Amino acid sequence: MEQSGIQEILKALELHSAHVDKKIDQLKVDLETRMDKRFDEVYERFNEVDKRFDEVYERFDEVNKRFDRQDKKFNGVRVELAETQETVDYLSTKNVQHEKKLRTIYEQ
């Protein structure tokens, strides 16, 4: 009788062990499924962030192009102002020379 009792206990332990193994396997599958889903969500978010960074980089490129155009414009204006200043200086000296001549003519 003791032998059969021990056999029954062993059989019950085997059944319980199989049941526990089955639950553990199911938990592993559930965990893997949830982790895969979570990784996919994180991957999608990173892709969205990458797209946003690409948009930001494109906007920075546009801003840089605009700054370059403005810089060229300002350089052109600077050159024009320098030329205008030279012309004004030249005309001012000529005006002073003519005034001196006029004074000498009137003084005589």
C-alpha positions as CSV (number, residue, x, y, z in Angstrom):
1,M,0.0,0.0,0.0
2,E,2.8,2.3,0.7
3,Q,4.2,1.7,-2.7
4,S,0.9,2.6,-4.4
5,G,0.6,5.7,-2.2
6,I,4.0,6.9,-3.2
7,Q,3.2,6.1,-6.8
8,E,0.1,8.2,-6.6
9,I,2.0,11.1,-5.0
10,L,4.6,10.9,-7.7
11,K,1.9,10.8,-10.4
12,A,0.2,13.8,-8.8
13,L,3.6,15.6,-8.7
14,E,4.2,14.8,-12.3
15,L,0.7,16.1,-13.3
16,H,1.3,19.2,-11.2
17,S,4.7,19.7,-12.7
18,A,3.3,19.4,-16.2
19,H,0.6,21.9,-15.3
20,V,3.1,24.3,-13.9
21,D,5.3,23.9,-17.0
22,K,2.4,24.5,-19.2
23,K,1.5,27.7,-17.3
24,I,5.2,28.9,-17.4
25,D,5.3,28.3,-21.2
26,Q,2.0,30.2,-21.6
27,L,3.5,33.1,-19.5
28,K,6.6,33.1,-21.7
29,V,4.5,33.3,-24.9
30,D,2.3,36.1,-23.4
31,L,5.4,38.0,-22.2
32,E,7.1,37.6,-25.6
33,T,3.9,38.8,-27.4
34,R,3.6,41.8,-25.1
35,M,7.3,42.7,-25.4
36,D,7.2,42.4,-29.2
37,K,4.2,44.7,-29.3
38,R,5.9,47.1,-27.0
39,F,9.1,47.1,-29.1
40,D,7.0,47.7,-32.2
41,E,5.4,50.7,-30.5
42,V,8.7,52.1,-29.4
43,Y,10.2,51.5,-32.9
44,E,7.2,53.4,-34.4
45,R,7.8,56.3,-32.0
46,F,11.5,56.4,-32.9
47,N,10.5,56.5,-36.6
48,E,8.2,59.4,-35.9
49,V,11.0,61.2,-34.0
50,D,13.4,60.6,-36.9
51,K,10.8,62.1,-39.3
52,R,10.5,65.1,-37.1
53,F,14.3,65.6,-37.0
54,D,14.4,65.3,-40.7
55,E,11.8,68.1,-41.0
56,V,13.7,70.2,-38.6
57,Y,16.9,69.7,-40.6
58,E,15.1,70.7,-43.8
59,R,13.8,73.8,-42.1
60,F,17.3,74.7,-40.9
61,D,18.6,74.2,-44.4
62,E,15.9,76.6,-45.7
63,V,16.8,79.1,-43.0
64,N,20.5,78.9,-43.9
65,K,19.7,79.5,-47.6
66,R,17.6,82.5,-46.6
67,F,20.5,83.8,-44.5
68,D,22.9,83.3,-47.4
69,R,20.6,85.3,-49.7
70,Q,20.2,88.1,-47.1
71,D,24.0,88.1,-46.6
72,K,24.5,88.5,-50.4
73,K,21.9,91.3,-50.5
74,F,23.5,93.1,-47.6
75,N,27.0,92.8,-49.2
76,G,25.6,94.3,-52.3
77,V,24.0,97.1,-50.4
78,R,27.3,97.6,-48.5
79,V,29.2,97.9,-51.8
80,E,26.6,100.4,-53.1
81,L,26.9,102.5,-50.0
82,A,30.6,102.5,-50.2
83,E,30.5,103.6,-53.8
84,T,27.9,106.2,-53.0
85,Q,30.1,107.5,-50.2
86,E,33.0,107.7,-52.5
87,T,30.9,109.7,-55.0
88,V,29.7,112.0,-52.3
89,D,33.3,112.6,-51.1
90,Y,34.4,113.3,-54.7
91,L,31.6,115.7,-55.3
92,S,32.2,117.4,-51.9
93,T,35.8,118.0,-52.7
94,K,34.9,119.3,-56.2
95,N,32.2,121.6,-54.6
96,V,34.8,123.0,-52.2
97,Q,37.3,123.5,-55.0
98,H,34.6,125.4,-57.0
99,E,33.7,127.5,-54.0
100,K,37.4,128.5,-53.5
101,K,37.6,129.5,-57.2
102,L,34.4,131.5,-56.9
103,R,35.8,133.3,-53.8
104,T,39.0,134.1,-55.6
105,I,37.1,135.4,-58.5
106,Y,34.8,137.6,-56.3
107,E,37.8,138.9,-54.3
108,Q,39.5,140.2,-57.4
